[in-house]
Amino acid sequence: MTTVAELEQDPHPYLASVRPVGWSDALGGWVVASRALAMEVMRDPSTFTVDDPRFSTAQVVGPSMLSLDGSVHGEHRAPFEHPFSLAQTRARFTSFVSEETDRLVSAIAPLGSADLRTTVAGPLSVAVVAYSLGLDRTDAATVLDWYQDISSSVSGIAAGLPVTAEGAAAFAKLHQHVAGSIDHSDSLIAEAAAAGLGTDEVVANAAVLMFGGIETTEGMITNCLWHLLTNPSQLALVLADPSLIPNAIEESLRLEPAAAVVDRYATRDVSLGGASVKRGDFVSVSLAGANRDPSVFPDPDRYDVQRANARRHLAFASGPHICLGMHLARLEAVSALTEILTRLPDLRLEPSSPPPHGLVFRKPTAVNVSWTVA
């Protein structure tokens, strides 16, 4: 039997063995690992819902767009749809992301070596989240502390533990700061409040945006760096033609999505890819498995920055819960990768850098690199 520890280390052989769908004793539920079935589940919230008491995030931050379905989900999500559209994302965030990326890379360029997760990818994602939520006057380290305590509490609940005191306290502080800034900023949360969401609803969704914006964007950047730096021929192609950077990011998202799974719960007995799913069963949609479906992606375990259909990946999910901030995440990743590859010549990965790891969120814990300083 495949263990949770093995799934955290390298889930891909297991996912290939159970595709399209199989029961996992380790997870206590069904694992969906084909692209077609993943789409089917994510696009049918009436049969496969997130609105279940077991959904861990809601236990810490309360109901939000992440943990609701149907009309009430639409009410929570709608105020954020327009601000996170492609046009609005570019208009609101391009200058800030560019300036922040330049500042971060400029700080390390003279050093010759650094961990790009803790010096660029992480700080960039924290700064952008703080800016978007009107918390840019709050110290970035403070925002990161809140995020880490909340996310640790959520992860603990998923493992059967109660809400931690640290998680509850961090959410209370976030609530205080967000609520206090609603009337005094032009942030996304101020727009959501103006659109009719109550304060508790605004804060719950702000926490969800913070969680997704930090964790998955940092992972998106670090995973792409790891893939490029462990595939010299692909890195050479990108260095010779920087216009390949966006597709290199999409291919990295396909091969190792930062958010590897999304959780659903069956609302009725249903046949899914030949599996007899019972009402109440836990259904884990493996985005990582769907993204390596060989019926869609030939030679699926290979990193290919020129892959023609890389953008068919499901790293941002699909259906009503498709990632709200995907345009912003892409903007950040393109900015970070462009600055790093342009300004840190002869970039090379140190042997101390580990591969991506994790059950739900997958990324390297460090991207230790060195480069030539003129």
C-alpha positions as CSV (number, residue, x, y, z in Angstrom):
1,M,0.0,0.0,0.0
2,T,1.3,3.4,-0.9
3,T,1.8,5.6,2.2
4,V,1.2,9.3,2.8
5,A,5.0,9.7,3.1
6,E,5.5,8.2,-0.3
7,L,2.8,10.4,-1.8
8,E,4.5,13.5,-0.3
9,Q,7.9,12.4,-1.7
10,D,6.8,11.4,-5.2
11,P,3.2,10.7,-6.0
12,H,3.5,10.3,-9.8
13,P,4.2,6.5,-10.0
14,Y,1.1,5.9,-7.8
15,L,-1.0,8.3,-9.8
16,A,-0.1,6.6,-13.0
17,S,-1.0,3.2,-11.5
18,V,-4.5,4.3,-10.4
19,R,-5.4,6.5,-13.4
20,P,-8.3,7.2,-14.2
21,V,-9.5,6.7,-10.6
22,G,-8.7,4.5,-7.6
23,W,-9.3,4.1,-3.9
24,S,-6.5,5.2,-1.5
25,D,-6.4,3.6,2.0
26,A,-3.7,6.2,2.9
27,L,-6.0,9.1,2.1
28,G,-9.3,7.4,3.0
29,G,-10.9,8.3,-0.3
30,W,-10.9,8.2,-4.0
31,V,-8.1,9.6,-6.1
32,V,-9.0,11.0,-9.5
33,A,-5.9,11.0,-11.8
34,S,-7.2,11.5,-15.4
35,R,-7.8,14.9,-17.0
36,A,-11.3,14.0,-18.2
37,L,-12.5,12.8,-14.9
38,A,-10.9,15.6,-13.0
39,M,-12.8,18.1,-15.3
40,E,-16.0,16.1,-14.7
41,V,-15.7,16.3,-10.9
42,M,-14.6,19.9,-10.7
43,R,-17.4,21.1,-13.0
44,D,-20.2,19.3,-11.1
45,P,-20.5,20.9,-7.7
46,S,-24.0,19.5,-7.1
47,T,-22.5,16.0,-7.1
48,F,-18.9,16.7,-5.8
49,T,-19.0,19.6,-3.4
50,V,-16.6,21.6,-1.2
51,D,-19.4,22.5,1.2
52,D,-18.7,19.8,3.8
53,P,-17.9,20.1,7.6
54,R,-14.7,18.2,6.9
55,F,-13.3,21.0,4.7
56,S,-10.4,22.2,6.7
57,T,-9.9,25.8,5.6
58,A,-13.5,26.8,6.6
59,Q,-12.9,25.6,10.2
60,V,-10.2,28.2,10.6
61,V,-11.4,31.2,8.6
62,G,-15.1,30.6,8.3
63,P,-17.2,30.2,5.1
64,S,-15.6,31.7,2.0
65,M,-15.7,31.3,-1.8
66,L,-13.3,28.3,-1.3
67,S,-15.7,26.3,0.9
68,L,-19.1,27.2,-0.5
69,D,-21.0,26.0,-3.6
70,G,-24.1,27.2,-5.4
71,S,-25.6,30.7,-5.3
72,V,-23.9,31.5,-2.0
73,H,-20.5,30.7,-3.6
74,G,-21.4,33.1,-6.4
75,E,-22.2,35.8,-3.9
76,H,-18.8,35.5,-2.2
77,R,-16.8,35.2,-5.5
78,A,-18.6,37.7,-7.7
79,P,-17.1,40.9,-6.1
80,F,-13.6,39.6,-6.9
81,E,-14.2,38.5,-10.5
82,H,-13.8,41.9,-12.2
83,P,-10.8,43.0,-10.1
84,F,-8.9,39.8,-11.0
85,S,-9.8,39.8,-14.7
86,L,-6.9,39.8,-17.1
87,A,-7.2,43.5,-18.0
88,Q,-7.7,44.7,-14.5
89,T,-4.8,42.5,-13.2
90,R,-2.5,44.1,-15.7
91,A,-3.7,47.6,-15.0
92,R,-3.6,47.3,-11.2
93,F,-0.5,45.1,-10.6
94,T,2.0,45.3,-13.5
95,S,4.0,48.3,-12.2
96,F,4.0,47.1,-8.6
97,V,5.1,43.6,-9.5
98,S,7.8,44.9,-11.8
99,E,9.2,47.3,-9.2
100,E,9.1,44.7,-6.4
101,T,10.8,42.1,-8.5
102,D,13.5,44.6,-9.5
103,R,14.1,45.5,-5.9
104,L,14.4,41.9,-4.8
105,V,16.7,40.8,-7.5
106,S,18.8,43.9,-7.2
107,A,19.4,43.1,-3.5
108,I,20.9,39.7,-4.3
109,A,22.6,40.3,-7.6
110,P,26.0,41.3,-6.1
111,L,26.1,38.3,-3.8
112,G,26.8,35.5,-6.2
113,S,24.6,33.0,-4.4
114,A,21.2,32.8,-2.6
115,D,18.2,30.8,-1.9
116,L,15.7,32.1,-4.5
117,R,12.7,30.8,-2.6
118,T,13.4,33.0,0.5
119,T,14.9,36.0,-1.3
120,V,12.7,36.4,-4.4
121,A,9.8,34.0,-4.8
122,G,8.5,34.1,-1.2
123,P,8.9,37.9,-0.6
124,L,7.4,38.7,-4.0
125,S,4.3,36.7,-3.3
126,V,3.9,38.1,0.2
127,A,4.3,41.7,-1.0
128,V,1.8,41.3,-3.8
129,V,-0.8,39.8,-1.5
130,A,-0.3,42.5,1.1
131,Y,-0.7,45.2,-1.6
132,S,-3.8,43.6,-3.1
133,L,-5.5,43.3,0.4
134,G,-4.6,46.8,1.5
135,L,-2.1,45.5,4.0
136,D,1.0,47.0,2.3
137,R,1.5,49.2,5.4
138,T,1.8,46.1,7.5
139,D,5.2,44.6,7.8
140,A,5.7,41.8,5.3
141,A,7.1,39.6,7.9
142,T,4.0,40.1,10.0
143,V,1.8,39.1,7.1
144,L,3.9,36.0,6.5
145,D,3.7,35.1,10.2
146,W,-0.1,35.2,10.0
147,Y,-0.1,33.1,6.9
148,Q,2.2,30.5,8.3
149,D,0.1,30.1,11.5
150,I,-3.2,30.0,9.6
151,S,-1.9,27.5,7.0
152,S,-0.3,25.3,9.8
153,S,-3.6,25.2,11.5
154,V,-5.4,24.2,8.3
155,S,-2.9,21.5,7.6
156,G,-3.3,20.2,11.1
157,I,-7.1,19.9,10.7
158,A,-6.6,17.9,7.5
159,A,-4.5,15.5,9.6
160,G,-7.2,15.2,12.3
161,L,-6.0,17.8,14.8
162,P,-8.0,20.7,16.3
163,V,-7.7,24.3,15.3
164,T,-4.5,25.6,16.9
165,A,-4.4,28.6,19.3
166,E,-1.8,30.2,17.0
167,G,-4.0,29.8,13.9
168,A,-7.0,31.3,15.7
169,A,-4.9,34.2,17.0
170,A,-3.4,34.9,13.6
171,F,-6.8,34.9,12.0
172,A,-8.1,37.3,14.7
173,K,-5.2,39.7,13.9
174,L,-5.8,39.4,10.2
175,H,-9.5,40.1,10.9
176,Q,-8.6,43.2,12.9
177,H,-6.3,44.7,10.2
178,V,-8.5,43.9,7.2
179,A,-11.6,45.2,8.9
180,G,-9.8,48.3,9.9
181,S,-8.6,49.0,6.4
182,I,-11.9,48.4,4.5
183,D,-12.9,52.0,4.6
184,H,-9.5,53.5,4.1
185,S,-8.0,51.9,1.0
186,D,-8.7,51.2,-2.7
187,S,-7.8,47.6,-2.3
188,L,-9.7,44.5,-3.5
189,I,-11.2,44.0,-0.1
190,A,-12.6,47.5,-0.1
191,E,-14.2,46.8,-3.5
192,A,-15.7,43.6,-2.1
193,A,-17.2,45.4,0.9
194,A,-18.6,48.0,-1.4
195,A,-20.2,45.3,-3.5
196,G,-22.2,44.1,-0.5
197,L,-20.1,41.5,1.4
198,G,-20.2,41.8,5.2
199,T,-17.0,42.3,7.2
200,D,-16.7,38.7,8.3
201,E,-17.2,37.5,4.7
202,V,-14.7,40.0,3.4
203,V,-12.1,38.8,5.9
204,A,-12.7,35.1,5.3
205,N,-12.2,35.6,1.6
206,A,-9.1,37.8,2.2
207,A,-7.6,34.9,4.2
208,V,-8.3,32.6,1.3
209,L,-6.7,35.0,-1.1
210,M,-3.7,35.3,1.2
211,F,-3.3,31.6,1.5
212,G,-3.6,31.0,-2.3
213,G,-1.6,34.0,-3.3
214,I,1.4,33.2,-1.1
215,E,1.6,29.4,-1.2
216,T,0.8,28.7,-4.8
217,T,2.6,31.6,-6.4
218,E,5.8,30.9,-4.4
219,G,5.6,27.3,-5.4
220,M,4.9,28.2,-9.1
221,I,8.1,30.3,-9.3
222,T,10.3,27.9,-7.3
223,N,9.1,24.8,-9.2
224,C,9.8,26.4,-12.6
225,L,13.3,27.4,-11.4
226,W,13.9,23.9,-10.3
227,H,12.7,22.4,-13.6
228,L,14.8,24.7,-15.6
229,L,18.0,24.3,-13.5
230,T,17.7,20.5,-13.5
231,N,17.1,20.4,-17.3
232,P,20.1,22.2,-18.9
233,S,19.0,21.7,-22.5
234,Q,15.6,23.3,-21.7
235,L,17.3,26.2,-19.8
236,A,19.5,26.7,-22.8
237,L,16.5,27.1,-25.1
238,V,14.9,29.6,-22.8
239,L,18.1,31.6,-22.4
240,A,18.5,31.7,-26.2
241,D,14.8,32.7,-26.6
242,P,13.3,34.5,-23.6
243,S,9.9,34.5,-25.3
244,L,9.7,30.9,-24.2
245,I,9.5,31.9,-20.5
246,P,5.7,32.0,-20.3
247,N,5.5,28.5,-21.9
248,A,8.3,27.3,-19.6
249,I,6.1,28.3,-16.7
250,E,3.0,26.6,-18.1
251,E,5.0,23.4,-18.6
252,S,6.3,23.6,-15.1
253,L,2.7,24.1,-13.8
254,R,1.7,21.0,-15.8
255,L,4.5,18.8,-14.6
256,E,4.4,19.9,-10.9
257,P,1.4,22.1,-10.0
258,A,2.1,24.0,-6.8
259,A,-1.4,23.0,-5.5
260,A,-1.4,19.3,-6.4
261,V,-4.9,18.3,-5.3
262,V,-8.3,19.8,-4.6
263,D,-10.8,18.2,-2.3
264,R,-14.4,17.3,-3.0
265,Y,-17.1,15.3,-1.2
266,A,-19.8,13.2,-2.9
267,T,-23.3,14.3,-2.3
268,R,-24.9,11.1,-3.8
269,D,-24.0,7.7,-4.9
270,V,-22.5,8.0,-8.4
271,S,-20.4,6.0,-10.9
272,L,-17.1,7.8,-11.6
273,G,-14.9,6.2,-14.3
274,G,-16.2,2.8,-13.3
275,A,-15.7,3.4,-9.6
276,S,-18.8,3.2,-7.3
277,V,-18.5,6.4,-5.3
278,K,-20.9,6.5,-2.3
279,R,-22.6,9.5,-0.8
280,G,-20.2,11.2,1.7
281,D,-17.1,9.7,0.2
282,F,-14.0,11.9,0.1
283,V,-12.8,12.5,-3.5
284,S,-9.3,13.9,-4.0
285,V,-8.9,15.4,-7.5
286,S,-5.2,15.1,-8.3
287,L,-4.3,18.0,-10.5
288,A,-0.8,16.5,-10.6
289,G,-2.2,13.3,-12.0
290,A,-4.5,15.0,-14.5
291,N,-1.6,17.0,-15.8
292,R,0.4,13.9,-16.6
293,D,-2.4,12.1,-18.4
294,P,-0.7,10.5,-21.4
295,S,-3.9,10.6,-23.4
296,V,-3.5,14.4,-23.4
297,F,0.2,15.0,-22.9
298,P,2.6,12.7,-24.8
299,D,5.7,11.7,-22.9
300,P,4.1,13.3,-19.8
301,D,7.0,13.0,-17.4
302,R,9.3,15.0,-19.6
303,Y,9.8,18.8,-19.1
304,D,9.5,20.4,-22.5
305,V,9.4,24.2,-22.7
306,Q,8.2,24.0,-26.3
307,R,5.3,21.7,-25.5
308,A,2.5,22.9,-27.8
309,N,-0.4,22.1,-25.4
310,A,1.2,22.9,-22.1
311,R,-1.6,25.4,-21.2
312,R,-4.1,22.6,-21.2
313,H,-2.9,21.7,-17.7
314,L,-5.3,22.0,-14.8
315,A,-3.0,23.6,-12.3
316,F,-5.5,26.4,-11.7
317,A,-8.3,23.8,-11.4
318,S,-11.6,24.2,-13.4
319,G,-15.2,24.9,-13.0
320,P,-16.8,27.3,-10.5
321,H,-13.7,27.2,-8.3
322,I,-11.1,27.9,-11.0
323,C,-8.3,29.9,-9.4
324,L,-9.3,33.5,-9.1
325,G,-5.8,34.9,-9.1
326,M,-4.3,32.9,-12.0
327,H,-3.6,36.0,-14.1
328,L,-1.8,37.6,-11.2
329,A,0.2,34.5,-10.4
330,R,1.3,34.3,-14.1
331,L,2.2,38.0,-14.0
332,E,4.4,37.4,-10.9
333,A,6.0,34.3,-12.3
334,V,6.9,35.8,-15.7
335,S,8.3,38.9,-13.9
336,A,10.4,36.8,-11.5
337,L,11.7,34.3,-14.0
338,T,12.6,37.1,-16.5
339,E,14.5,39.2,-14.0
340,I,16.3,36.2,-12.5
341,L,17.4,34.7,-15.8
342,T,18.4,38.0,-17.3
343,R,20.3,39.4,-14.4
344,L,21.9,36.4,-12.7
345,P,24.3,35.0,-15.4
346,D,25.5,31.4,-15.5
347,L,22.8,30.5,-13.0
348,R,23.4,27.0,-11.5
349,L,21.6,24.9,-8.9
350,E,23.6,23.8,-5.8
351,P,23.5,20.1,-4.9
352,S,21.9,21.1,-1.6
353,S,18.7,22.0,-3.3
354,P,15.9,19.4,-2.8
355,P,13.2,18.5,-5.4
356,P,9.6,19.5,-5.0
357,H,7.9,17.9,-2.0
358,G,4.5,17.8,-0.4
359,L,1.1,16.1,-0.4
360,V,-1.2,19.1,-1.1
361,F,1.2,21.9,-1.9
362,R,4.4,20.8,-3.7
363,K,7.5,22.9,-4.0
364,P,11.2,22.8,-3.1
365,T,12.0,23.9,0.4
366,A,14.9,25.8,-1.0
367,V,16.3,26.8,-4.4
368,N,20.0,27.3,-3.6
369,V,21.8,28.8,-6.6
370,S,25.0,30.5,-7.5
371,W,25.9,32.8,-10.5
372,T,28.7,34.8,-11.9
373,V,29.2,38.3,-10.5
374,A,30.8,40.7,-13.0
